[in-house]
Amino acid sequence: MTRPYRSVLYIPAANARAMEKAQALPADAIIFDLEDAVAPAEKVGARELLTQALLADYGGRARIVRINGLDTEWGAGDARAFASGADAVLIPKVSRAADLDRVAELVPNTPLWAMMETSEGMLNAAEIAAHPRLAGMVMGTNDLAKELGSRFRADRLPMMAGLGLCLLAARAHDRVIVDGVFNAFKDEDGLRAECEQGRDMGFDGKTLIHPAQLAIANEVFAPSEAEVDLARRQIDAFDEAKAQGKGVAVVDGRIVENLHVETARKTLARADAIAALAG
């Protein structure tokens, strides 16, 4: 059963109260952030605080630690501190597979995730996704927009090339991939629209900057009741057709072949995983 990543919430590692509250939030995963969310003077203290916080019970939530880059004075220490004790280590600004190699030496056993937020990273998405230690990819759309010099558009047209390249790479190598953040956390309609766009594209979930965004992301990235019902009927109809020696079935006036049944089984597995996490 695949772990769901519908909602992936950033929490500053310097904020002890926020980390404690996160133990009860309905997030599928938490990114404990040692990088952008922590001021330089607080970096070492935040690392020590997070080490203690991760001893707490976060239930079924995936615990991902975003370390500082190895080109900073804190990166190597972060990597060593969380070589164990977290479910994954997230590396900022990954531009090529070699960036993963450097961290892999310091973190020999914990899965690695890559922040995809540079122009070079977009162009090298395939080699990054192919890295044997990589488990997941996170789109860093704010940093990417800065590099591109692009304007904000609700349809995210300037982002489409980068988003698409990373999605293709992730799917080619069976990696988790989650969409970038939506900055206007009070704009529920805008968040829903961007979540729907990301779900339509094929993302597993969305990174979030505020707990108020969790409910919408969890809803949009979960199979709907209609999708679950259709999946079950497709599987049943195809099984019946096979029993009759046929290679295809028809459901709601549409042909159902083996490829549709594979998708249907994934839909049901996803729904089961979400139910298990909620339980």
BALOBA-1460 file (C-alpha; in Angstrom, 3 decimals):
// residues 279
<rec num="1" residu="m" x="0.000" y="0.000" z="0.000"/>
<rec num="2" residu="t" x="1.477" y="3.356" z="-1.051"/>
<rec num="3" residu="r" x="1.783" y="6.059" z="1.592"/>
<rec num="4" residu="p" x="-0.302" y="9.125" z="0.601"/>
<rec num="5" residu="y" x="1.293" y="12.540" z="0.146"/>
<rec num="6" residu="r" x="-1.801" y="14.658" z="-0.526"/>
<rec num="7" residu="s" x="-0.790" y="17.382" z="1.925"/>
<rec num="8" residu="v" x="2.843" y="18.130" z="2.756"/>
<rec num="9" residu="l" x="3.077" y="20.928" z="5.322"/>
<rec num="10" residu="y" x="6.175" y="23.059" z="5.890"/>
<rec num="11" residu="i" x="6.923" y="23.666" z="9.581"/>
<rec num="12" residu="p" x="9.834" y="25.911" z="10.728"/>
<rec num="13" residu="a" x="12.230" y="23.805" z="12.765"/>
<rec num="14" residu="a" x="12.888" y="26.774" z="15.041"/>
<rec num="15" residu="n" x="9.238" y="26.856" z="16.167"/>
<rec num="16" residu="a" x="8.791" y="24.318" z="18.972"/>
<rec num="17" residu="r" x="5.089" y="25.078" z="19.415"/>
<rec num="18" residu="a" x="4.339" y="24.606" z="15.708"/>
<rec num="19" residu="m" x="6.195" y="21.281" z="15.675"/>
<rec num="20" residu="e" x="4.209" y="20.097" z="18.688"/>
<rec num="21" residu="k" x="0.885" y="21.142" z="17.129"/>
<rec num="22" residu="a" x="1.820" y="19.324" z="13.917"/>
<rec num="23" residu="q" x="1.520" y="16.014" z="15.776"/>
<rec num="24" residu="a" x="-2.269" y="16.392" z="15.617"/>
<rec num="25" residu="l" x="-2.716" y="18.092" z="12.235"/>
<rec num="26" residu="p" x="-4.335" y="16.120" z="9.371"/>
<rec num="27" residu="a" x="-1.241" y="16.371" z="7.169"/>
<rec num="28" residu="d" x="-0.012" y="13.337" z="5.254"/>
<rec num="29" residu="a" x="3.571" y="14.556" z="5.610"/>
<rec num="30" residu="i" x="5.512" y="17.316" z="7.330"/>
<rec num="31" residu="i" x="8.614" y="19.058" z="6.047"/>
<rec num="32" residu="f" x="10.567" y="20.277" z="9.063"/>
<rec num="33" residu="d" x="12.430" y="23.195" z="7.530"/>
<rec num="34" residu="l" x="15.956" y="24.075" z="8.608"/>
<rec num="35" residu="e" x="16.631" y="26.118" z="5.482"/>
<rec num="36" residu="d" x="14.519" y="29.081" z="4.317"/>
<rec num="37" residu="a" x="12.296" y="29.237" z="7.410"/>
<rec num="38" residu="v" x="15.182" y="29.586" z="9.883"/>
<rec num="39" residu="a" x="17.356" y="32.694" z="10.341"/>
<rec num="40" residu="p" x="21.145" y="32.159" z="10.247"/>
<rec num="41" residu="a" x="21.543" y="32.932" z="13.943"/>
<rec num="42" residu="e" x="18.992" y="30.227" z="14.815"/>
<rec num="43" residu="k" x="20.243" y="27.438" z="12.536"/>
<rec num="44" residu="v" x="22.224" y="25.436" z="15.081"/>
<rec num="45" residu="g" x="19.592" y="25.855" z="17.786"/>
<rec num="46" residu="a" x="16.849" y="24.793" z="15.386"/>
<rec num="47" residu="r" x="18.786" y="21.642" z="14.527"/>
<rec num="48" residu="e" x="19.006" y="20.712" z="18.204"/>
<rec num="49" residu="l" x="15.332" y="21.548" z="18.750"/>
<rec num="50" residu="l" x="14.287" y="19.385" z="15.812"/>
<rec num="51" residu="t" x="16.377" y="16.468" z="17.041"/>
<rec num="52" residu="q" x="14.285" y="16.452" z="20.206"/>
<rec num="53" residu="a" x="10.999" y="17.097" z="18.393"/>
<rec num="54" residu="l" x="11.430" y="14.036" z="16.191"/>
<rec num="55" residu="l" x="11.426" y="11.834" z="19.298"/>
<rec num="56" residu="a" x="7.698" y="12.597" z="19.623"/>
<rec num="57" residu="d" x="4.925" y="10.542" z="18.055"/>
<rec num="58" residu="y" x="3.773" y="11.934" z="14.705"/>
<rec num="59" residu="g" x="1.540" y="8.964" z="13.965"/>
<rec num="60" residu="g" x="1.492" y="7.923" z="10.339"/>
<rec num="61" residu="r" x="2.691" y="11.284" z="9.060"/>
<rec num="62" residu="a" x="5.869" y="11.177" z="6.988"/>
<rec num="63" residu="r" x="8.601" y="13.228" z="8.680"/>
<rec num="64" residu="i" x="10.845" y="14.928" z="6.129"/>
<rec num="65" residu="v" x="13.723" y="17.188" z="7.153"/>
<rec num="66" residu="r" x="14.818" y="19.903" z="4.746"/>
<rec num="67" residu="i" x="18.472" y="20.521" z="5.490"/>
<rec num="68" residu="n" x="20.579" y="23.481" z="4.501"/>
<rec num="69" residu="g" x="22.667" y="23.127" z="1.361"/>
<rec num="70" residu="l" x="26.107" y="21.557" z="1.677"/>
<rec num="71" residu="d" x="27.527" y="24.810" z="0.327"/>
<rec num="72" residu="t" x="26.575" y="26.474" z="3.640"/>
<rec num="73" residu="e" x="28.250" y="26.149" z="7.028"/>
<rec num="74" residu="w" x="25.230" y="24.220" z="8.388"/>
<rec num="75" residu="g" x="24.471" y="21.700" z="5.638"/>
<rec num="76" residu="a" x="26.888" y="18.907" z="6.529"/>
<rec num="77" residu="g" x="25.964" y="19.135" z="10.208"/>
<rec num="78" residu="d" x="22.276" y="18.971" z="9.341"/>
<rec num="79" residu="a" x="22.811" y="15.894" z="7.184"/>
<rec num="80" residu="r" x="24.765" y="14.070" z="9.866"/>
<rec num="81" residu="a" x="22.235" y="14.996" z="12.558"/>
<rec num="82" residu="f" x="19.342" y="13.508" z="10.600"/>
<rec num="83" residu="a" x="21.057" y="10.549" z="8.965"/>
<rec num="84" residu="s" x="18.568" y="8.635" z="11.097"/>
<rec num="85" residu="g" x="15.455" y="9.611" z="12.997"/>
<rec num="86" residu="a" x="13.552" y="11.025" z="10.022"/>
<rec num="87" residu="d" x="11.658" y="9.350" z="7.195"/>
<rec num="88" residu="a" x="13.528" y="11.346" z="4.538"/>
<rec num="89" residu="v" x="16.091" y="14.098" z="4.102"/>
<rec num="90" residu="l" x="15.133" y="16.838" z="1.645"/>
<rec num="91" residu="i" x="18.012" y="18.522" z="-0.195"/>
<rec num="92" residu="p" x="17.531" y="22.120" z="-1.392"/>
<rec num="93" residu="k" x="18.295" y="23.373" z="-4.889"/>
<rec num="94" residu="v" x="19.218" y="20.070" z="-6.478"/>
<rec num="95" residu="s" x="20.527" y="20.851" z="-9.947"/>
<rec num="96" residu="r" x="22.139" y="17.541" z="-10.935"/>
<rec num="97" residu="a" x="22.521" y="13.996" z="-9.656"/>
<rec num="98" residu="a" x="25.940" y="14.802" z="-8.183"/>
<rec num="99" residu="d" x="24.204" y="17.025" z="-5.619"/>
<rec num="100" residu="l" x="22.531" y="13.876" z="-4.271"/>
<rec num="101" residu="d" x="25.806" y="11.945" z="-4.204"/>
<rec num="102" residu="r" x="27.330" y="14.388" z="-1.744"/>
<rec num="103" residu="v" x="24.465" y="14.068" z="0.722"/>
<rec num="104" residu="a" x="24.164" y="10.306" z="0.206"/>
<rec num="105" residu="e" x="27.670" y="9.885" z="1.631"/>
<rec num="106" residu="l" x="26.595" y="11.640" z="4.845"/>
<rec num="107" residu="v" x="23.153" y="9.990" z="5.004"/>
<rec num="108" residu="p" x="23.779" y="6.331" z="4.146"/>
<rec num="109" residu="n" x="20.389" y="4.823" z="4.992"/>
<rec num="110" residu="t" x="17.618" y="7.431" z="5.069"/>
<rec num="111" residu="p" x="15.770" y="8.075" z="1.767"/>
<rec num="112" residu="l" x="16.642" y="11.290" z="-0.051"/>
<rec num="113" residu="w" x="14.227" y="13.816" z="-1.537"/>
<rec num="114" residu="a" x="15.152" y="16.624" z="-3.928"/>
<rec num="115" residu="m" x="13.903" y="20.202" z="-4.081"/>
<rec num="116" residu="m" x="13.380" y="20.946" z="-7.775"/>
<rec num="117" residu="e" x="13.694" y="24.721" z="-7.916"/>
<rec num="118" residu="t" x="16.466" y="25.701" z="-10.336"/>
<rec num="119" residu="s" x="16.531" y="26.047" z="-14.108"/>
<rec num="120" residu="e" x="19.419" y="23.582" z="-14.249"/>
<rec num="121" residu="g" x="17.424" y="21.170" z="-12.112"/>
<rec num="122" residu="m" x="14.549" y="21.264" z="-14.582"/>
<rec num="123" residu="l" x="16.883" y="20.429" z="-17.456"/>
<rec num="124" residu="n" x="18.471" y="17.583" z="-15.459"/>
<rec num="125" residu="a" x="15.250" y="16.216" z="-13.940"/>
<rec num="126" residu="a" x="15.653" y="12.823" z="-15.596"/>
<rec num="127" residu="e" x="19.138" y="12.157" z="-14.214"/>
<rec num="128" residu="i" x="18.073" y="13.396" z="-10.773"/>
<rec num="129" residu="a" x="14.998" y="11.136" z="-10.714"/>
<rec num="130" residu="a" x="17.130" y="8.176" z="-11.790"/>
<rec num="131" residu="h" x="19.435" y="8.467" z="-8.768"/>
<rec num="132" residu="p" x="19.223" y="5.176" z="-6.835"/>
<rec num="133" residu="r" x="18.824" y="6.893" z="-3.458"/>
<rec num="134" residu="l" x="16.073" y="9.284" z="-4.513"/>
<rec num="135" residu="a" x="12.570" y="8.631" z="-3.184"/>
<rec num="136" residu="g" x="10.734" y="11.884" z="-3.844"/>
<rec num="137" residu="m" x="10.766" y="15.287" z="-5.534"/>
<rec num="138" residu="v" x="9.330" y="18.589" z="-4.308"/>
<rec num="139" residu="m" x="8.627" y="21.445" z="-6.685"/>
<rec num="140" residu="g" x="10.038" y="24.762" z="-5.468"/>
<rec num="141" residu="t" x="7.976" y="27.053" z="-7.635"/>
<rec num="142" residu="n" x="8.822" y="30.280" z="-5.808"/>
<rec num="143" residu="d" x="12.556" y="29.866" z="-6.395"/>
<rec num="144" residu="l" x="11.940" y="28.693" z="-9.945"/>
<rec num="145" residu="a" x="9.837" y="31.778" z="-10.700"/>
<rec num="146" residu="k" x="12.669" y="33.925" z="-9.323"/>
<rec num="147" residu="e" x="15.201" y="32.238" z="-11.613"/>
<rec num="148" residu="l" x="12.930" y="32.506" z="-14.627"/>
<rec num="149" residu="g" x="12.015" y="36.109" z="-13.946"/>
<rec num="150" residu="s" x="8.426" y="35.094" z="-14.664"/>
<rec num="151" residu="r" x="5.276" y="36.962" z="-13.726"/>
<rec num="152" residu="f" x="2.595" y="35.434" z="-11.528"/>
<rec num="153" residu="r" x="-0.277" y="33.928" z="-13.468"/>
<rec num="154" residu="a" x="-3.169" y="32.005" z="-11.959"/>
<rec num="155" residu="d" x="-2.813" y="29.391" z="-14.716"/>
<rec num="156" residu="r" x="0.937" y="29.018" z="-13.954"/>
<rec num="157" residu="l" x="1.759" y="29.016" z="-17.640"/>
<rec num="158" residu="p" x="5.421" y="30.032" z="-17.027"/>
<rec num="159" residu="m" x="5.801" y="26.981" z="-14.751"/>
<rec num="160" residu="m" x="4.418" y="24.388" z="-17.139"/>
<rec num="161" residu="a" x="7.668" y="23.390" z="-18.821"/>
<rec num="162" residu="g" x="9.454" y="22.789" z="-15.518"/>
<rec num="163" residu="l" x="6.499" y="21.103" z="-13.854"/>
<rec num="164" residu="g" x="6.046" y="18.817" z="-16.830"/>
<rec num="165" residu="l" x="9.697" y="17.834" z="-17.072"/>
<rec num="166" residu="c" x="9.817" y="16.911" z="-13.388"/>
<rec num="167" residu="l" x="6.553" y="14.981" z="-13.558"/>
<rec num="168" residu="l" x="7.771" y="12.964" z="-16.518"/>
<rec num="169" residu="a" x="11.045" y="12.214" z="-14.744"/>
<rec num="170" residu="a" x="9.308" y="11.195" z="-11.506"/>
<rec num="171" residu="r" x="6.886" y="8.874" z="-13.266"/>
<rec num="172" residu="a" x="9.630" y="7.333" z="-15.412"/>
<rec num="173" residu="h" x="11.466" y="6.303" z="-12.233"/>
<rec num="174" residu="d" x="8.509" y="5.703" z="-9.895"/>
<rec num="175" residu="r" x="9.244" y="8.600" z="-7.506"/>
<rec num="176" residu="v" x="6.811" y="10.542" z="-5.342"/>
<rec num="177" residu="i" x="6.377" y="14.108" z="-6.595"/>
<rec num="178" residu="v" x="4.518" y="16.945" z="-4.887"/>
<rec num="179" residu="d" x="3.552" y="20.330" z="-6.287"/>
<rec num="180" residu="g" x="4.835" y="23.714" z="-5.107"/>
<rec num="181" residu="v" x="3.203" y="25.983" z="-2.544"/>
<rec num="182" residu="f" x="0.296" y="28.376" z="-3.019"/>
<rec num="183" residu="n" x="1.358" y="31.587" z="-1.303"/>
<rec num="184" residu="a" x="-2.017" y="33.291" z="-0.706"/>
<rec num="185" residu="f" x="-3.041" y="31.003" z="2.166"/>
<rec num="186" residu="k" x="-6.316" y="32.876" z="2.807"/>
<rec num="187" residu="d" x="-7.448" y="32.490" z="-0.814"/>
<rec num="188" residu="e" x="-9.333" y="29.193" z="-0.657"/>
<rec num="189" residu="d" x="-10.708" y="29.433" z="-4.200"/>
<rec num="190" residu="g" x="-7.242" y="30.062" z="-5.603"/>
<rec num="191" residu="l" x="-5.782" y="27.187" z="-3.600"/>
<rec num="192" residu="r" x="-8.498" y="24.823" z="-4.758"/>
<rec num="193" residu="a" x="-7.970" y="25.793" z="-8.393"/>
<rec num="194" residu="e" x="-4.211" y="25.242" z="-8.157"/>
<rec num="195" residu="c" x="-4.689" y="21.915" z="-6.350"/>
<rec num="196" residu="e" x="-7.118" y="20.805" z="-9.042"/>
<rec num="197" residu="q" x="-4.604" y="21.782" z="-11.711"/>
<rec num="198" residu="g" x="-1.836" y="19.855" z="-9.961"/>
<rec num="199" residu="r" x="-4.054" y="16.807" z="-9.491"/>
<rec num="200" residu="d" x="-5.105" y="16.907" z="-13.149"/>
<rec num="201" residu="m" x="-1.436" y="17.018" z="-14.156"/>
<rec num="202" residu="g" x="-0.603" y="13.967" z="-12.042"/>
<rec num="203" residu="f" x="1.067" y="15.278" z="-8.880"/>
<rec num="204" residu="d" x="0.734" y="13.129" z="-5.753"/>
<rec num="205" residu="g" x="-0.048" y="16.125" z="-3.556"/>
<rec num="206" residu="k" x="0.845" y="19.694" z="-2.705"/>
<rec num="207" residu="t" x="3.263" y="21.420" z="-0.373"/>
<rec num="208" residu="l" x="1.514" y="23.843" z="1.975"/>
<rec num="209" residu="i" x="2.569" y="26.810" z="4.086"/>
<rec num="210" residu="h" x="-0.363" y="26.992" z="6.528"/>
<rec num="211" residu="p" x="-2.561" y="24.442" z="8.343"/>
<rec num="212" residu="a" x="-5.633" y="26.204" z="6.940"/>
<rec num="213" residu="q" x="-4.698" y="24.777" z="3.537"/>
<rec num="214" residu="l" x="-4.767" y="21.134" z="4.643"/>
<rec num="215" residu="a" x="-8.452" y="20.346" z="4.180"/>
<rec num="216" residu="i" x="-8.594" y="21.463" z="0.552"/>
<rec num="217" residu="a" x="-5.394" y="19.646" z="-0.449"/>
<rec num="218" residu="n" x="-6.545" y="16.461" z="1.284"/>
<rec num="219" residu="e" x="-9.893" y="16.605" z="-0.490"/>
<rec num="220" residu="v" x="-8.615" y="17.389" z="-3.969"/>
<rec num="221" residu="f" x="-5.774" y="14.871" z="-4.024"/>
<rec num="222" residu="a" x="-7.905" y="12.022" z="-2.685"/>
<rec num="223" residu="p" x="-10.025" y="9.853" z="-4.989"/>
<rec num="224" residu="s" x="-13.610" y="11.086" z="-4.919"/>
<rec num="225" residu="e" x="-16.500" y="8.786" z="-4.089"/>
<rec num="226" residu="a" x="-17.436" y="8.821" z="-7.772"/>
<rec num="227" residu="e" x="-13.905" y="7.825" z="-8.789"/>
<rec num="228" residu="v" x="-13.828" y="4.985" z="-6.273"/>
<rec num="229" residu="d" x="-17.236" y="3.754" z="-7.426"/>
<rec num="230" residu="l" x="-16.173" y="3.868" z="-11.075"/>
<rec num="231" residu="a" x="-12.932" y="2.024" z="-10.294"/>
<rec num="232" residu="r" x="-14.802" y="-0.798" z="-8.604"/>
<rec num="233" residu="r" x="-17.289" y="-1.104" z="-11.441"/>
<rec num="234" residu="q" x="-14.497" y="-1.114" z="-14.038"/>
<rec num="235" residu="i" x="-12.675" y="-3.918" z="-12.236"/>
<rec num="236" residu="d" x="-15.855" y="-5.970" z="-11.814"/>
<rec num="237" residu="a" x="-16.891" y="-5.478" z="-15.435"/>
<rec num="238" residu="f" x="-13.449" y="-6.376" z="-16.765"/>
<rec num="239" residu="d" x="-13.234" y="-9.488" z="-14.582"/>
<rec num="240" residu="e" x="-16.634" y="-10.574" z="-15.886"/>
<rec num="241" residu="a" x="-15.588" y="-9.902" z="-19.477"/>
<rec num="242" residu="k" x="-12.421" y="-11.986" z="-18.994"/>
<rec num="243" residu="a" x="-14.467" y="-14.827" z="-17.599"/>
<rec num="244" residu="q" x="-16.457" y="-14.747" z="-20.837"/>
<rec num="245" residu="g" x="-13.276" y="-14.834" z="-22.899"/>
<rec num="246" residu="k" x="-13.407" y="-11.145" z="-23.861"/>
<rec num="247" residu="g" x="-10.530" y="-8.702" z="-23.794"/>
<rec num="248" residu="v" x="-12.530" y="-5.540" z="-23.119"/>
<rec num="249" residu="a" x="-15.571" y="-4.454" z="-21.112"/>
<rec num="250" residu="v" x="-17.929" y="-1.500" z="-21.348"/>
<rec num="251" residu="v" x="-18.789" y="0.738" z="-18.392"/>
<rec num="252" residu="d" x="-20.951" y="3.843" z="-18.723"/>
<rec num="253" residu="g" x="-20.643" y="3.608" z="-22.479"/>
<rec num="254" residu="r" x="-16.842" y="3.608" z="-22.429"/>
<rec num="255" residu="i" x="-14.412" y="0.843" z="-23.331"/>
<rec num="256" residu="v" x="-12.491" y="-0.622" z="-20.375"/>
<rec num="257" residu="e" x="-9.214" y="-2.364" z="-21.163"/>
<rec num="258" residu="n" x="-6.453" y="-3.744" z="-18.971"/>
<rec num="259" residu="l" x="-4.730" y="-0.342" z="-18.728"/>
<rec num="260" residu="h" x="-7.921" y="1.169" z="-17.290"/>
<rec num="261" residu="v" x="-8.115" y="-1.636" z="-14.749"/>
<rec num="262" residu="e" x="-4.538" y="-0.977" z="-13.643"/>
<rec num="263" residu="t" x="-5.466" y="2.667" z="-13.039"/>
<rec num="264" residu="a" x="-8.618" y="1.579" z="-11.217"/>
<rec num="265" residu="r" x="-6.624" y="-0.684" z="-8.891"/>
<rec num="266" residu="k" x="-4.251" y="2.184" z="-8.109"/>
<rec num="267" residu="t" x="-7.241" y="4.396" z="-7.304"/>
<rec num="268" residu="l" x="-8.588" y="1.853" z="-4.818"/>
<rec num="269" residu="a" x="-5.138" y="1.312" z="-3.281"/>
<rec num="270" residu="r" x="-4.787" y="5.069" z="-2.840"/>
<rec num="271" residu="a" x="-8.206" y="5.300" z="-1.177"/>
<rec num="272" residu="d" x="-7.309" y="2.416" z="1.147"/>
<rec num="273" residu="a" x="-3.996" y="4.060" z="2.107"/>
<rec num="274" residu="i" x="-5.738" y="7.334" z="2.912"/>
<rec num="275" residu="a" x="-8.329" y="5.518" z="5.020"/>
<rec num="276" residu="a" x="-5.588" y="3.649" z="6.870"/>
<rec num="277" residu="l" x="-3.734" y="6.905" z="7.630"/>
<rec num="278" residu="a" x="-6.926" y="8.554" z="8.868"/>
<rec num="279" residu="g" x="-7.688" y="5.545" z="11.037"/>
